[in-house]
Amino acid sequence: MFTLTGCRLVEKTQKVENPSVSFASSFPLIPLLLRGKSVQKKQAESKSQIKLHTQSAPFGLCPKDMMLTQAPSSVVRSRNSRNHTVNSGGSCLSASTVAIPAINDSSAAMSACSTISAQPASSMDTQMHSPKKQERVNKRVIWGIEVAEELHWKGWELGKETTRNLVLKNRSLKLQKMKYRPPKTKFFFTVIPQPIFLSPGITLTLPIVFRPLEAKEYMDQLWFEKAEGMFCVGLRATLPCHRLICRPPSLQLPMCAVGDTTEAFFCLDNVGDLPTFFTWEFSSPFQMLPATGLLEPGQASQIKVTFQPLTAVIYEVQATCWYGAGSRQRSSIQLQAVAKCAQLLVSIKHKCPEDQDAEGFQKLLYFGSVAVGCTSERQIRLHNPSAVNAPFRIEISPDELAEDQAFSCPTAHGIVLPGEKKCVSVFFHPKTLDTRTVDYCSIMPSGCASKTLLKVVGFCRGPAVSLQHYCVNFSWVNLGERSEQPLWIENQSDCTAHFQFAIDCLESVFTIRPAFGTLVGKARMTLHCAFQPTHPIICFRRVACLIHHQDPLFLDLMGTCHSDSTKPAILKPQHLTWYRTHLARGLTLYPPDILDAMLKEKKLAQDQNGALMIPIQDLEDMPAPQYPYIPPMTEFFFDGTSDITIFPPPISVEPVEVDFGACPGPEAPNPVPLCLMNHTKGKIMVVWTRRSDCPFWVTPESCDVPPLKSMAMRLHFQPPHPNCLYTVELEAFAIYKVLQSYSNIEEDCTMCPSWCLTVRARGHSYFAGFEHHIPQYSLDVPKLFPAVSSGEPTYRSLLLVNKDCKLLTFSLAPQRGSDVILRPTSGLVAPGAHQIILICTYPEGSSWKQHTFYLQCNASPQYLKEVSMYSREEPLQLKLDTHKSLYFKPTWVGCSSTSPFTFRNPSRLPLQFEWRVSEQHRKLLAVQPSRGLIQPNERLTLTWTFSPLEETKYLFQVGMWVWEAGLSPNANPAATTHYMLRLVGVGLTSSLSAKEKELAFGNVLVNSKQSRFLVLLNDGNCTLYYRLYLEQGSPEAVDNHPLALQLDRTEGSMPPRSQDTICLTACPKQRSQYSWTITYSLLSHRDNKAGEKQELCCVSLVAVYPLLSILDVSSMGSAEGITRKHLWRLFSLDLLNSYLERDPTPCELTYKVPTRHSMSQIPPVLTPLRLDFNFGAAPFKAPPSVVFLALKNSGVVSLDWAFLLPSDQRIDVELWAEQAELNSTELHQMRVQDNCLFSISPKAGSLSPGQEQMVELKYSHLFIGTDHLPVLFKVSHGREILLNFIGVTVKPEQKYVHFTSTTHQFIPIPIGDTLPPRQIYELYNGGSVPVTYEVQTDVLSQVQEKNFDHPIFCCLNPKGEIQPGSTARVLWIFSPIEAKTYTVDVPIHILGWNSALIHFQGVGYNPHMMGDTAPFHNISSWDNSSIHSRLVVPGQNVFLSQSHISLGNIPVQSKCSRLLFLNNISKNEEIAFSWQPSPLDFGEVSVSPMIGVVAPEETVPFVVTLRASVHASFYSADLVCKLYSQQLMRQYHKELQEWKDEKVRQEVEFTITDMKVKKRTCCTACEPARKYKTLPPIKNQQSVSRPASWKLQTPKEEVSWPCPQPPSPGMLCLGLTARAHATDYFLANFFSEFPCHFLHRELPKRKAPREESETSEEKSPNKWGPVSKQKKQLLVDILTTIIRGLLEDKNFHEAVDQSLVEQVPYFRQFWNEQSTKFMDQKNSLYLMPILPVPSSSWEDGKGKQPKEDRPEHYPGLGKKEEGEEEKGEEEEEELEEEEEEEEETEEEELGKEEIEEKEEERDEKEEKVSWAGIGPTPQPESQESMQWQWQQQLNVMVKEEQEQDEKEAIRRLPAFANLQEALLENMIQNILVEASRGEVVLTSRPRVIALPPFCVPRSLTPDTLLPTQQAEVLHPVVPLPTDLP
């Protein structure tokens, strides 16, 4: 067993069942091999170092190396091992460490059954020190011998012998004998050839020695010979070589997405003998690693193939590995890979109402409002519907500063597996307060084939902190007392808020507890505000409440302190309002006493609010200023303590912040001077508030400052403890001196609050070198300042949180040159507390500017932190996507086209934009929206609309203005930006058209829907907007009813060069021909008006109902005797067909298809149509009456039909729901249905248009009486008719005549008809016995007497007999004399049975009054519809080509023939047919041939001929054809012959009976049954009367052997109808049809002598009475004598001869030349051409007889050749006549030329005769000779005249006409029969063969004139002499 680890190949060697037979043990010739002992020893040593090598020789070398000579009967069978599989995924190990058999998959595939021989040659072979390749040996089995295909030597050395063993094994089951020939070359040799005998299963080893002498390849063959043939084994030795193979030879890489990467591995094996260096050559998109390398022999390398496609195609490339000397050898591998485009469907997970995830629109992911500093997460879902992995990348639009990105997606890239979904999170972390952030997230699959842009929107909300009151009034408080008031603070947002009041509660008279805190969302906190004054003074302080991420709030704290000696005026909130108004009006710098004086002096006035104001006349009609709204941030930063202020401060102190630094002591630091300045015009008193233990204080504590003066003060610091931090805010109140006493205030409006002054001081008592404690804090610092426009300040809040348990001091110092303002710049943060710091700056420039400031904690330089922030002045700019140019597509004049225009706001400010279109272009251009707001980083798409006015090219320049949003509508923006856009458009004209100008729905079922597609075409270059209009042409539309045609849409647009499809749905409501006209108008977007209507197309539809008709009817069984016409009336088929042709009523369409809709036994009837289906009558237990109906779909739509019995319409109900009592009708119907008296097969079916189907109706005569059954005949979506099935069963031996109706209508007859036609009234005998009918004609005489003794009604056979099951025809003549309706009630008696009173009715009409509407031949619908029908009975293999013949109107005595065919559709059955004679009461019908045989799949023609009688009458006959199977007939004749033979045998056979033996008298019924029994003799004996007592014991005479009965024949019925008119009436009404009929004249038939005698015997008694024999003998004798005398009388003979010679008529004597020429021309032009050769045919003299001489009976004899055929044969005759006419035309031209030549010659003769008469008198002899010539010519002329008269007489004979008609009929029949067989194609175009031109010689010689003269002698045209008697 060899295991290949690297390639996972496991190969096992087959075990040898039988031991090998050594060749040395079989032959004593082994010493011949011992001469190579030393070589073999070295071979053994080399075999210990075997390298396993399984490389087999290619299979393609077999024809070259192994030649096979095969016997004729030899069979070659190859037997190889199983397939080997290579897995490229394994790792290939080195050949130096493991034995690796290299296997080539290609060779393994070609030799799929090869085996590997791995048996060691000796025991030494098992000790392998180094691996060697084991060679695979391909084996085969030939003629039962298993042998290797070839032996291959590798690794040999020069001069050394190498031996390989050839193993032969007998795989057959017999002893094998063979011989072999040694190799031809001297390099291969073996033992001396000997015969080899191998038993079954035995193996023979044949050693082959190879001894090379040169370093080259050696090849030879070893031939074996067997009885079957010869075969060979190839011997080959090769040199060491380079060889690399790829396993597998082709590599299929996994399917990969475009832009993705996939990889696979395969093995490259060195199966050669030398180390090989290789280099790979490959093409993109494949990569191979390693691309180069070195392989030792037997070593394999694993090659990695990487596939990274760029396009989605199928890649099939070949990678080539070059190796060998000079890299000239190559090995290739086929690389196959499929690249597909990955697809990612992006959707939003957990959608919100604000999200947009619709297909075709931009997706929007809305985060909503998120608290500042918080993070919100939303997820999107990525679905990969493709079959490959979908790598993707997610990119968020990069901002200029990454610190400002509010949106983030941690999943920057990933892979979605095929068919799976993956969710990706998107985070929103807003940092800018109260801003709407917009960004775009791009999801890009690999290859960037499809990019999904996701718009993400979020809003940043901050805290919403508010105070309960913004002013706390403590009123007045006595000195030393404390006043406190509650105040709550509330956070109305759900965002956490950090607040802090900017007041040092320890050093102020006002305290707020708590002064800082945190409010969660929707929380409220109660604050405690306290007032504890230290001096009697008015106290007012405006305290700022700082809130992180919110503008500060301001709280006004006021209170007045009174002492016993000092009582200042009480400050109220109204005073603050007046003060702020005065501050805006500049009055606060004046003390109250001055204001009082000015008010008294009228220099000031009071406004409506009571505030002071300068009088209006002094302000020049300007309104008094009011206190403006100051933003909180502006008020906080510009409160007068800095260089920039809103209002000038009335008093100021400098410096406002003092840092004492390190003051370790013990000496107190030097005080810091303070400068207090009074900017007012009054005296001010300043008081400093100080607690007793404060380390900071100001001296003096209080002082007065004169107006516009300053005061110096000193700030002292004395730290009480070492190594501590100290920070404090000192507070002072300044007030006008006059306010210290309330008595000084006369006007309350002059009251002024105090001003609060603060000085922030800090210092510490740390000794030098003593480390300050380490601060632990957090600082929330945003990186960017909020966006502001140019010149506006921007603010930010910072949150400093002390996370330590110790105090934290901080100081903020901006970098030198930095333009930021920090408030507060220093302070103290308690443990766990926070400090809110506000920062402000004025951005400059559009580029980002860095602002740096330093935070120092705990007054130590080592705790210094640098903080950077960025700001910029936001530019008012937009980014336009179209490079400031926009192009419109070509637009129809009057219409509009749109073009999108997208721009982006790259700034952080919302911008307002406005497009300004000039007034002259506003009719052409429009933009929507024309102005609006665009958010930061938002993309906005506008729609430009172009509406051209004329067909030209337009160019526009439009401007857009942009400014900062948020301004009031009336305010003018400080800065704007202007953009110009160039727009180009073209105006065109175009129109619409329809692909089909006429759209036809065809035939559509009423109340059904059908759709068609109308294709609209726009061939122009512009988009058209259209509106369709539908106008109904026919029938006229009803106003309130919708149209039968609906359009799925009536408006739309069509791009240029495109087509659109409109679905038209038709639903007609009535049967009619619909027509619509579809028009269109082009819509104008300018005025919303439609243009002029233009016709687009016409639509037509034919609404129909299903139309079913009954074509034919046939009967079998007991109804077989009923004629077809009678059966047609029994089933009311005329009425049924008329019902089916009408439209159904709405009630009939209640159930459009058969439905069970009733629960009663008798379902309700929804149709008013009812008629009877009468099956006639038959005796009890007679065969069923079977009627076959031929149904045909005569309509144009498919239909479903069904016969519904009452049980088919009834809903099945439970037994308890059944009706308890049934009436007699219901019981009768149940009996009929339960016993299946009426059956229908099939009961339902479907018919395509034109399709026919046969339905079998059967009535079983099982019960005596009359049976009724209502059957509903339902046509789906059509008519619904109730059929009353009626059947009568008669008692046996009972007379019964079935009267269909008590009324009978005669065919209308015109008045004045002298020969009215005979009409038929039929009586059917439905009983089992013959009956005799008798018509009572007395009533007819009464009618005759009333009508001038004219026989109106006449019955020709009033009495007759009707056989059982047959029909009798009662002949009537109805002859009206007036145009009215005649009626008569005639009793018809059935002798021995009942009588019936029949109401006969006839209509007479005036043909001159009615004209063409006169019904000359009113035939029934059966006559018309069944002409082309073919009713096929089930199981019938033979059918007629036409089941009914309607001859229509024919003249009397005419002969009409029709050619029909019998078709046998059976494939193997011969059918014999026999027509039964059908005698008529008048006329004759015949069929030819009457009998015959129809071969399988053959057709037999036959002719039906009607010979009308001399009487005008109606003809109706049913011709019956019986069909017999030839096989059954042969069987029948065979049995009949056997029966006859047996009969003859019995007649001649006799039996000798022993008379002594008594005859048995036992009962024959008790006799035992015998197997064989002799038949009794056939004899006629008289019955012998025996006593009655013998009847029981004497056996009966055995019945004679029955005669075989012929097989029951099949029946075919052929109907024939016609109406014969008198000749005069036919000529008067059907003159054009008369030449088409042949009048058949009967020849007088000579009766046989017996018939004559019989006739004379029959007639003589009636006329002459009885005659005696003597008289008869006397008469015979007399007549005999007379006749004999006449025979001998010569005079009698001469008289007879003279009478036979016709005399010349007298009118022939009046002859002239002109009349003769005229008659000749007339005959030649109108009748027949005169040929030069005399003809005896009847055409030559047809026209020579004048029309007056023709008999009246032959008015159309001259056209007889055109009218002998029937109507169905006219097309065939016309084709023949066309060919004949062409020939006749040529003959006529030749005939005319000959006639003219004859006339010229005749004129010359006449001239010669006349000139001869004038000339000199000749001699008498010459006169006699001339007279003799004249006499001879006259005799010839007379003879010719006689012959012509005889021909004309013959032509007028009826026999000749009959013969001619028979010939023509036979010719036409032959042609039609040949056409039916395909031998003649009647519809092919006629072929004209031109005759050769007639050449006349230039010079006439006597020889050439001789034949002409002879011809003239034969046809003399010399006129008769006038002097002849």
Beta strands, then each sheet from edge to edge (+ up, - down):
strand 1: 2-4
strand 2: 9-11
strand 3: 20-21
strand 4: 51-52
strand 5: 68-70
strand 6: 76-77
strand 7: 132-133
strand 8: 139-142
strand 9: 145-148
strand 10: 150-153
strand 11: 162-170
strand 12: 176-181
strand 13: 188-189
strand 14: 196-198
strand 15: 203-210
strand 16: 218-225
strand 17: 229-237
strand 18: 244-247
strand 19: 250-252
strand 20: 256-257
strand 21: 262-270
strand 22: 276-281
strand 23: 286-289
strand 24: 292-295
strand 25: 300-307
strand 26: 314-323
strand 27: 329-340
strand 28: 345-348
strand 29: 363-371
strand 30: 376-383
strand 31: 390-396
strand 32: 407-408
strand 33: 413-416
strand 34: 421-428
strand 35: 436-445
strand 36: 452-461
strand 37: 465-467
strand 38: 471-478
strand 39: 483-491
strand 40: 497-501
strand 41: 510-513
strand 42: 516-519
strand 43: 523-531
strand 44: 538-547
strand 45: 550-562
strand 46: 605-606
strand 47: 612-613
strand 48: 651-654
strand 49: 657-662
strand 50: 672-678
strand 51: 684-689
strand 52: 696-699
strand 53: 702-705
strand 54: 710-717
strand 55: 725-736
strand 56: 755-764
strand 57: 777-780
strand 58: 794-802
strand 59: 808-814
strand 60: 820-823
strand 61: 826-829
strand 62: 834-841
strand 63: 849-857
strand 64: 864-871
strand 65: 879-880
strand 66: 885-887
strand 67: 891-892
strand 68: 897-904
strand 69: 911-916
strand 70: 925-928
strand 71: 931-934
strand 72: 939-946
strand 73: 953-964
strand 74: 976-988
strand 75: 993-994
strand 76: 998-1005
strand 77: 1010-1018
strand 78: 1024-1034
strand 79: 1045-1047
strand 80: 1051-1054
strand 81: 1058-1066
strand 82: 1072-1084
strand 83: 1089-1090
strand 84: 1094-1104
strand 85: 1108-1117
strand 86: 1170-1179
strand 87: 1185-1193
strand 88: 1199-1204
strand 89: 1238-1241
strand 90: 1244-1247
strand 91: 1252-1259
strand 92: 1265-1275
strand 93: 1280-1290
strand 94: 1297-1298
strand 95: 1303-1305
strand 96: 1309-1310
strand 97: 1318-1325
strand 98: 1331-1335
strand 99: 1353-1355
strand 100: 1359-1362
strand 101: 1367-1374
strand 102: 1381-1390
strand 103: 1395-1405
strand 104: 1438-1440
strand 105: 1444-1451
strand 106: 1454-1464
strand 107: 1471-1475
strand 108: 1484-1488
strand 109: 1491-1494
strand 110: 1499-1507
strand 111: 1513-1525
strand 112: 1610-1621
strand 113: 1638-1639
sheet 1: 1+ 2-
sheet 2: 3+ 15+ 11- 9+ 8- 6+
sheet 3: 3+ 15+ 13-
sheet 4: 4+ 7+
sheet 5: 5+ 17- 10-
sheet 6: 5+ 17- 16+ 12- 14+
sheet 7: 18+ 21- 25+ 23-
sheet 8: 19+ 27+ 20+
sheet 9: 19+ 27+ 26- 22+ 24-
sheet 10: 28+ 30- 34+ 32-
sheet 11: 29+ 36+ 35- 31+ 33-
sheet 12: 37+ 39- 43+ 41-
sheet 13: 38+ 45+ 44- 40+ 42-
sheet 14: 46+ 47-
sheet 15: 48+ 50- 54+ 52-
sheet 16: 49+ 56+ 55- 51+ 53-
sheet 17: 57+ 58- 62+ 60-
sheet 18: 61+ 59- 63+ 64-
sheet 19: 65+ 68- 72+ 70-
sheet 20: 66+ 74+ 67+
sheet 21: 66+ 74+ 73- 69+ 71-
sheet 22: 75+ 77- 81+ 79-
sheet 23: 76+ 84+ 82- 78+ 80-
sheet 24: 76+ 84+ 82- 83+
sheet 25: 85+ 87- 91+ 89-
sheet 26: 86+ 93+ 92- 88+ 90-
sheet 27: 94+ 97- 101+ 99-
sheet 28: 95+ 103+ 96+
sheet 29: 95+ 103+ 102- 98+ 100-
sheet 30: 104+ 106- 110+ 108-
sheet 31: 104+ 106- 113+
sheet 32: 105+ 112+ 111- 107+ 109-
end
